[in-house]
Amino acid sequence: MNQESWCSVTPQYSQYDEAIKRFSSLEHVDFIGIQPRLRQSLNTFTSLQGFTRALIINSIDNAFYRNLIKRSLEQADSHKCVHVTESLTSQSLLGSYMCNENGDITTFNEGLLHKADNGYLIIPTNLILANPVSWQALKTVLLGQECSPVNVNPQRLAKHEPSQSFDVKVIIVGDRDQISDLECIEPELYNGLALYTEVENELALDASSIESYLGYLAWIINSYSIPELTFDAIHRVMAAGARYTEDQDYMPIETLWYLSLFQEACLHTDGKNLTSDSIENAVANKYQRESYLSERALADITEGQVVIETRGECIGQVNGLTVIDVPGHPMSYGEPARISCVIHFGDGDISDVERKAELGGNLHAKGMMIMQAFVSSALQLDEPLPYSASVVFEQSYCEVDGDSATLAELCSFVSALSEYPINQQVAVTGAVDQFGRVQAVGGLNEKIESFYHVCQHQGLTGKQGVILPKTNLKHLALNKDVVESIKNNEFHIWSVSTVDEAIPLIMGKPFRGDDKESVISKIAQRIENFERHEQPPGIVERIKNWFS
């Protein structure tokens, strides 16, 4: 039930084979051609008159992309000059001059505004943030006012200060955080002063866009002297792209990402064609360079330093899945996490140990509260639950955040309440809403692969696997070793839409229903037995107890 085939866990693009076969004859699509939003914005910007003389572009903060924007702008308005600067001071922007003792200007150096007059100037956002004084000068120019160059020897004043107005349009390029900081300097940035647009990093892939995407690949190969891609190589590149975007329906359109992949793949080719094996070797080599931390984390588990059980059953214990991001490390990696829950008599409170120890973030706390609300609703209690619970990520020594462990925490909680054991061969990930619907989470590929590698080292039983949200299937692009194990029925993926589908898979019992063996029925029986035990004795019983 709900078990997915290997085809569901790796991208399948056979529906585009006809277009891929025509790859070498497709029309090339350049950077601006694959960016319709940017193209429309540049066309509008170059045509505008008035005070709106700045364009803010959200893009990767990189000189490579700023030069691509420059070329795109030159295509949009070929009659005007375009200047890009990678350094900015008041002197370099406004120009500078020196005077003699009589106040006559003897030396004058043009600034960027002079060179870009009647044209365009592209400036990185970071340069403005590092030199906020330059923004005031730029703003003066954009509003059509005159500004003066810098007198490098203020002790000698010019008889007539050489102020000047400029007909310059400015394009400011930076990432979202940098643009946000610029807005702090200029809160009225978009109030008639500037337009805003984005360089998109992904392309929605469908029958109408596949030729544009392939044409874009052809343009990269032609522009940067990359060997021709074979049919199978294109499929492998698209699978790598789906892994990068974490979505089978979207392809990256970051030029540098492709160049990095292709140029390393060229090391494994005959110089004429890039094959599927060339791309595979480039991907494998990149993983090898970046996998030290993930391999150390796996070693801690296989050596028994971190306890993860992949066999047997246990009450109140479940294998959750986490993704680790380490500052200064380019790759996120997955790591299984043992989540446990213990029950004791109490007032119905669920103690989130991570939160109380200040190791749980706000999103994790939110997930815990949602889980508690769903269980209370499913039990249809008139009074608070007579049990209290303590839920914890075992052997966790850093902050836990996000709601992706909500389903796993719920499983451990209802297992402890019902005393039904959980199958330790299965790991769980997914968020849960108050109605018991299982919702998508991030980092699925890394999570699944981390649990697979633990199972592989501890011994595959043929019954191990991962439960994940059905809405996450489109995000899967698993490595070939995991896919092969799924093909061979050694490892499994189960997708679920609700808690009612997840519980039978991991506990072997229905979650609710008329069946007395259901999890909810068993919890209700425990509550009933507890309440019966807690009833105060009658007068006859009290007299008997007194005499005894």
N, C-alpha and C positions, 0 to 999 in steps of 0.2 A: 504493500500500500504506500503510495506517494514516492516510491523509489524511482530515481531518475536514471536514465541511460547515460552512457559516456558522451553521447552527442549533445546533451544538454549542458555539460559542464565545460565545454570548449567551443569557441566560436566556429560557426559553420557558414561559409560564404559561397557555397556552390551555386546559389541562385544568381551570382554575378559572374559566372564563368564565361559567358558569351562576351561580356565587356572586357574581362581580363585577357581573353584570347586576342582582342584587338588592341592591346595595350600599346604596341609599338606604332600604331597608326593613329592613335587618338590625338586630338588637338591639345597642345600644352596649355596649362592653366597656371599663370604665375601667382605671386603672393597676393597682389591686389585682386586677382580674379577669383581666388578662393575666399576672399574677405568682402562679401557684398555689403555688409554694414559699414565697414571702413570706407569702401569705395563710394557709397552714397554720401557719407559724411564729408569726405574730401571734396566731392563735386559740389555739395552745398556750400562748404566753407570757402572754396575758391570763388564762388559766385556772389557771396554776401558782400554788401556794402554797409557802412555805418560803424557803430561802436563794437559790434561783435567781431573782434579781430583776433580772438584766441581760440584754439581748439585743444581740449584736454583729451589725450588718448591713453586709456588704460591698456598697458602692454607689459610684457616681460621687460624688466629693467636691464637692457643689454644694448650695446652699441650696434650689434649685428642687426637687431630688429629696427633700431632707429634708422639705419641706412636703408632697410627695406621700405620703411615708411617714406623716406626721402625719395626713393625711386618711384614709389606710388604717387607721391605728390607731383613729381615732375611729369608723370603721365597725365595727371588730372589737369595740370596747368603748365604746359610746355613753354610758355612765353615768359615765364618769370624765373628768377634765380632762387635756388633753395640752398640754405646754409645749415649745417649741423655743427654744433659745438659740444665738446666733451670737457670743457673747462669754462668757468665763469667767475669774473670779478667785475667790479664797477668799471675799472679801466678797460678791460677787454670788451665789455658791453657798450659803454658810452664813448670810448675813445679817450685820448689824453693829449695834453698840449703843455708846452713850456713857453715862458715869456722872458724877454730880456729886461734890463733895468728900466727901460722906457715903457714897458707894458705892451710891447709888440710881440705877437706870437711868432716864435722862431722855429718851433717844432710841433708838428701835429700828426698824431697817429690815429688812423681810423679805427673805430670799434666795430663790433658785430652788427650794430644797428645801421652803420653807414654801409657796410658791405651787403646787407640784406635789404637795403632800402628799395622799395617798390617790388619786394619779393617776400620770401618766407624764411623764418628762423626756427629751427627745431632745437629745443633745449630739454635735457633730462630734468625731471622734477627734483631729483636729489640735489642738483646744483643750485636750484632756487632755494631749497630748504637749508642748504649749507651757507647761502649768501642771501638772507632775507631782504637786505637793503636793495639788492638788484631787482626784487619783485616790485618795489615801489617805483623804481625807474621804468621798468617794463609797463607797469600799470599806467604811468603817465603817458608813455608813448601810445599805448593801446587806446587811450581816451583822446588822442589827437593833440596832446599838449606838447610844448617844446621842452627839451631837456638839454643840459649842458655837459660837455665832456669834462673829464677830471683834470684839474690843474695839479701836475705832479710836483710843482714847487709853489705851495700856497703863499710863500713870502713875497712872491712877485705876482701882482694881480694884472690881468689883461685890461687894456683900455676898453675893449668891447668884448664881453663874454660871448664866445661862439655858440650860442644856443641854437637848436634846430629841431624841427618836427620831422617825423619819419612816417612813411607809408609802408609799414611792416606788419605782416600777419605772423603770429607766433603759435607754434605747436609745442605743447608741453607733454612729454611722454614719461610715464612712470607706472609703477604697479599700484594696486588699490590702496595699500597702506600709505604709500608716499602721497598719493592724491588726497587722501583723507587728512594728512598733516598739512598739505597746502590749503585745504579748505579752512583749517584753523587760522592760518595767516590771513586768508581772504574769504570771510564767510559769504560774501555776495558774489562769489565767483561765477555762478551760473545765472545771475540776475542781469542778463543783457550783455555781460562782458565776455563770456566764453560758451562754446558748445562742448558737448561731451560725446565720446564714442569709445568703442573697445576694439582691440585686436582679439578676435576669437581664437581659442586654442583647440577647439573641437568642431567636427563637422558631423551632423546627423546623416547617417548612411542609409540610403534607400535607393530604389530603382531610378529616381530622378537625379540623384547626386553622385552615383557611383562613377559616371564618366568624368565628372569634374574632379573627383578625388584622384582617380587614376591619372588624369591629365596633370594634376598637381605633382604627383610622384614623378611623372615623366619630365616635368619642368625642372624639378630638383636634380634629377639624374643628368639631364642635359646641361644645366647651368653650372654644375659643380663637377663635371667630368667623372661621373660614377658609371661603372659598367652596367650593362643592360640587366634588368631583372627578368628572371625566368618566370613561367606560369606558377610553379610551386613556391618560388620565392615571394611572389606577391601575396599568396595566401598566408605564408609565414609572417610577412610584415604586417598584414592585417590582424593576425592573431596577436602579435606583439603590441599592436596599437590598441586593441581591445583591452589587453591586460593593463596598458598604461592609463587609459581613460577609465578603467573599471566599468566598461559598458560595451556590450557586443554591438550595440546600435550606433556607436559614436567612434569616429576615428580622430586621432590627433592631427592637427595641421600646424604643428610647431616645426618650422624648418630645421632648426638646430637639432631637434630630437632625431629627425630622419638622417641628417648628415652624420651625427655621432654613430648611429646604428650602421649606416652604409659604409662609412669609412673604416670602421673596425671589421666589418664583414669582408671588405676588400683584402684584408690580410689572409683570408681563407678562400681565395678564388684564383682562377687561372688568368685573371685580368681581363677576360672577355665578358663573362656573365656572372652575376650574383645569383647563386642557387639557394634553395631552401636550407641546405647544409651550411652555407656561408652565413646566413642570417642566424641559424640555430647556434653556430659556434660563437658568434658575436654576443648573442644573448647569454649563453652559458658562461663565457669569459667574464662578462660584466657581473653576473651573479657571483662567480668565484671571487672576484675582487672585493665584493661588498658583503660577503656572507659570514664574516668572522663572528660578529655578535650573535647572529642567529644560530650558528653552529655551537657556540659556547653555551647558549641557552639550552639547546638540545642535549648537549653533553651533561649539563647539570641534572637533567631529567633521567637520561639513560644510566647515569652513574648513581642515581638514587638520592642525590642531594635535594632535589625537588621531587616531591611525591606526586606522580600522576599514574593512576591505575587504568589499564586498558582491558582488563578482564574481570569477570565476576560481577557481583551485584552488591549494592550498599544502600542502606536507608539514609536519606538526607544528604547524600553526596552526589555531585554531578560534575562532569567535565565541561567547563565553560571555555570559551575561546576569546583571546584578547589580541590586540595589535599593539606593538611597541614602537614608539617613535623616539629616537635618541637624538638630541641636538648634536649637530656636527657629523651625523651619519646619514648618507643619502638614501638608505633603503629602510622602509618599514618592514618589520618581520612579525610573524605570528608566534604566539606562545599559549599553550593550553594552561588553564587555571582551574585548580580544584576548588569548587564552591561547596560549602557545607552548611547545614542548618540543624540546630538542635532545638528541641521543644521542652518546655517546662510549664507547670501550672502558673497562670498569671492573668493579666487583664486584657490580653489580646494584642499587646504591643509587639511589633516586629522591630527588633533591635538591629540596626544596620551598623555593624562593628566598624566598617571602613569609615562611615560618616562620623561616628563617635570618636574614632582615633584621628580624625581630621586627615584621613587618607582617601576620602571619597569626595568627588566633585559634585557640583549642583545637578548635573544631568543624571548622574548615578543615583543621587537621592530622589530625584523626580521619578526615575524608573521604579525604584523601590516602593514609593507611595502609590504609583499606578498599579503595581502588582498587588499590593495589599488591598486596594479598593476592588480590584477584579475578584480576588479570592473571597472577600467578604460578600460581594454581590452574588457570586456563584453558590455560596453556601446558604444564602437567603436567611441570614441570622437575624433574630429579633433582638438579641442582646450581644454584647461584645464576646468575641471568641474567648473561651475560658483558658486558652493556652497562650503563652508568650513564646516568641521565637528569637533566635540569634542567628543571623546570616553573615557569613564571612568569606572573603577570598583567602584561602589558606596560602601561607608563605608568600604573601604580597608585602613588599617593602617600599612601595612608591605609590603615588596617587592613582586611584582608579576613577575614571570618569567615562561618561557616555552611558547610553541605555541599552547597549547591545547584549548585556548579560541578563536582562530582565527575564527572558524566557527560562534561562538556566536557573536563576534564583527562584523563580516560581516553581520549577520542577523539584528543586531541593526542598522547598517549603512544604508543598503538598505531599511529598514523599515522607517527610518527617511527621506531618500531621496524620497521614493515613497508615504509616508504618509499612507501606509498600516499597520494596527496594527499587533502585534505579540501575539500569544496565550500564556498567562502566565502559562497555565497548563503544558507546555512542557519546559523541560530544554535541553540544547544543549552542546555538547562537541565534539571536533575534530579539527585537524589542516587542513589547506587548502594550496594547491600549486597554482602556477600562472595560471594553466589551470582549476582550479575549482574542482580538485579531492580532496575528503576528505580523510585524512590520519590518521593512528592510533596514539593514545596518551596513556599515562600511567594512572594508578590508577583508572581504570573504576569501579571496584567493590565498592570502597569507595565513588566515586562520585555518582553513582546511588543510593546507600543505603542512602546517606545523603539527597538527594532530596526526596526519597521515605518517609523518616521519617518526613520531613517537611510537605509533602502532607498529611501524615497520621494524624499528629497533627492538621493540619488546616482543615482536612476533605477530604477524597477521593471522587472524583466526577465520577470516572470511565473513565475519558478522560485524565488523567494525565500520564506523562511518560517522557522518555529521548530519544533524538536523538543522535546516536553515529556512528562512522565509522564502516562500514561493516567488515573491517579487524580486528576490535577489538572483534568480537563475540567470537573468540577462547580464549580470555583472561578472559571471564566471569566465575565466580563461586560465585554467589550471595547467601546471607543468606536465610534461608528457609522461613522467613516471607515475603521477597520480592517475592520469587518464588511463594508462595501461592497466593499472590495478583495478580500476572501475570496469574496464572492458573484460578483465579476467574474473570478475565477480569476487575480488579479494577485499575491496573497499567499496563503500556505498555512500550515496548522497540521497537524503530524503528531504523533500520540500513540503512545507506545511503553510496553511493559511490561517489556522486558528489553534488555540491551545488544545481544543478537543481532538485535533489531529495529531498534535505533538506528544501528548501524554501516553497514548497507547503504544507509540513507537519506542519510547524510552522506559516505560514502566510495565508494559504488557497488560494494562488494565484500561478500560474506558474511563474517561474523565468524569462523565456524568450520564444520567439516564436512569431507567427503571431497574437496571441490573444492580443487585445488592453488592456485587463485587466491584462496582465503580468506585473511583477514588473519592468522589464527593459523598457517596453513600457510606463508605468506610469512615470518613472524617465525621460525618453526622452521627454514626454509631458511637464513636469515641466520645463525642461531645455529650451524647445522651447518657452514656455510661458514667461519665464524669459528673453530670448534673444529678443523676440518681444517687451516686455515692455521696454527693454533697448535700442531699436533702436533710434537714434537721430531723432528728428522731421524734416520734410521737410521745405522748405522756406515758403510755404503757412501756415503751422501750426505755424511756428515761428512768422509770421506777425499777425495771429489771436491771438496768446498768448500775443504779444506786445500790441495790441490794447485793449485786455481785461484787 
